[in-house]
Amino acid sequence: MTEHKPVAILTGAASGLGRDLAIRLSYHYRLYLIDRDEDKLTELAATLEDSQSFVCDLADSHAVNTLIADIRQHEPEIALLINNAGITHRSLSRITQPAVIEKVMAVNFFAPVRLTQGLLPLLVQHQAKVVNISSMAGWMPVMGRAGYCASKSALHQYFETFRAEMRQDGVTVLMVYPSFLDTPIEQNALNGDGGRSRHKRSMVGKMRTSSWMAEQIFAAIAQHKERLFPDRFTHFSSLLYRLLPRVFLHLMSRKFATELEVKS
């Protein structure tokens, strides 16, 4: 007989952090893998036991509603809902089209909210944990990423409140605040018109690998943490912004000089 495993639902599973999380979680959970890249998703699912794939563009609210209905039909014993999928942009706010901001908000904020609300009866029934991959950009401004910062700030505020409201129902929340990861999210960053950004991104601190981050998240889940700040340098930067905002903005203006150039 095979060992009984609860279900972990994972968005953005086909590449980067999502793929590494899927591999790490596969030893302990049955996986519902979600991504818009059907080819990569199918390839990954074929290598993992007890996994099912669901193709969905999380920027499309109707597609998300269909996804929720498909998952609920299976009546899974959900232990984890991991809202990992995300997109970003590298463009000054004054030249970034509203449609770009709306798309970033749709994937980074509204999709996690819709999935969590749509699956809430199952989450409550099985005392599940919701894991959200946020960012330190939700705590402090990052030049050239106003829409991304806004989406992660909204994600932070919503789920911090959600945690407090759902505590009595047994649904818990882990908020993850990484900084700069070597993942496709930055390689596929949008420009102000919605195309692919071509200029090199700026960064502070140390570039981390997605496999390193996946291990940190897995440990935080096992330890029942509510928040994970894996990078001390960026955590310090967020504190600097809160205590000495002018100093923080001066240093960031120097570090992110290329972000201040008007580029579409």
Phi, psi and omega in degrees: 000142178277148180293137178291133179231136172286175185260137169244124178261129188226119177268157182062041190276346192283340184206172174059223182299321180300317179296316180293325176294318179301314180297317181293323183279341188297339180284344187237347186223153162280137189251133167253107187261128185236132176194163176271344181272095186297319183296310180294324180294315178296320179298317180293313182301327181292339181266352185242132176288155175054048179228145174233147182247144179228116180275126182202135171268107186290349175284347182259108184298324179293321177295323178295318179297321177295318177301315180300316179298319179298316180294317183295333177298329180281347183046055185286153173275087188282125172257326182223136165240111184252108177272090186256328186302141179197157174226161179222178174219158173230092182193144179297147184301325185287345178243008180269121182294144179306326180298327178293315178299318180297321180292318178298316179295322181299315183281315189278333184241302187293324178297312175302320179295314181297316180297316182295314179293319182293330181259007187303319178304321179286324178297318179291316183302322185252013176052053188277168175247134174259124179248123180245126176272098180267219181191155172295343175294345174280350181253338187211153180288144175230118185299140180083006183219041184302315180294319179296314179300318180298318182293321181285329174294317177297318179299315179301307185294318182298310187279339170294320176291317179303317180303313182297322181286329186264358184305317183291342179265000175086002176271125183249165184224133170245119175260126182250129184238073176284171176250255185258115179246148177275081183225166181295346181302321179279328178294332181254019182302142180277155169261187185295338180262358180098357174278191181272131179292139185250344181272151184293140180283151172267160180201163173231156180078199186259136175287126180253154177273155179292329178293321176298316181295321180299321178295320179296319181291316180301318179294320180296323176297313181296329182270004177058038178287153176262335180216143179231118175247088188284339184246110184294326183296314181287330174297319176297320180299321179294323177292321178299319179297321181288324184271319183227072187299324180293321177296315179301313183293326177295313181295320180292323178300324178287317184288327185254034183305321182293335180289341183276351177284136181284108179224141177274000000 
